[in-house]
Amino acid sequence: MKIRVEFLGLSRLVTGVRETSLDLEEGTTFGDIVSLLGTKYPELIGNVIQPGGKMLQEPNIFNLNARQMIQAGHLDTGPRDGDRVILMSMSAGG
């Protein structure tokens, strides 16, 4: 399956990219995506992803298709083919 990951805020600043596509195996979880992003963009480690590469660092969070926030307790669920995952900071606002 293929998904798009869009970077906002700090994640965009440290990676220098707006978005990336990932080809994933069926059953890939959001936790797996954290690890994949940490491998593909090591500059995320310590800034957006916790050292060790397994969890997002607060206040960073995934948003699925601009409709659903993926909380830390739901990283064992996964996206579907064609989904858009947004990596963003919850501290952004007015």
Secondary structure, DSSP 8 states (H G I E B T S, - for coil): -EEEEEE-THHHHHH--SEEEEE--TT--HHHHHHHHHHH-GGGBTTTB-TTSSSB-TTEEEEETTTEEE-GGGTTS---TT-EEEEEETT---
